């Protein structure tokens, strides 16, 4: 049996967008333009955190927004999306993160459901 995530998708996606925007702003403030991996790590944290507390569809949408923020504000200039090899690698990293974190969260929820029913 599966249990619902703690944060419904309707609230999880906006939460992910706000966290992604904050993460991008913080990463740019600490110098992510010179070292884009800083921004990518921040986006991975946001995507993983969102995937753990909300539905998979909200986490996938958050990953897409985080990629756009990373591509537009860190790799590109003035929010213009860049389609380079580095941008493609960032998209692949975020896609793998959302898949693994969503799968792990789903597994945890399904394992915890029988324990709650046994009480």
Phi, psi and omega in degrees: 000141180255146176251158179286149177293157182296329179245119179298155183301327180297334176257335182292319180295310177299325176299316178296322179294316179296315178296321178296317178295318178295318178297320178294315179299317179294318180296318178294323180295329181265007172103033181289343178296324179276330180229084185299342180296334177298314179294320180296320177296319178298319180292323177297317178298316180296313182296316180295317179296318179295319181296328182286334186248356183222182182289157182299321182295326176290324179291321178295316178296321177296320178298320179296318179293319179297321176297316180297320177296315179296314182292321185278321187257339180256308181278328181255186179239136173057042176065023174271121181296139177249138179243077181243178178297321179295321177294321177294320176296320178297319178297319179294319179298314181293324177296316178295322179296315182292324179294313182289318181292321178294319177295318179295318179296319178296318177298315179298318180295321181288329178286324182284335183298312180296329179294323179291323180288334182287339182285000000 
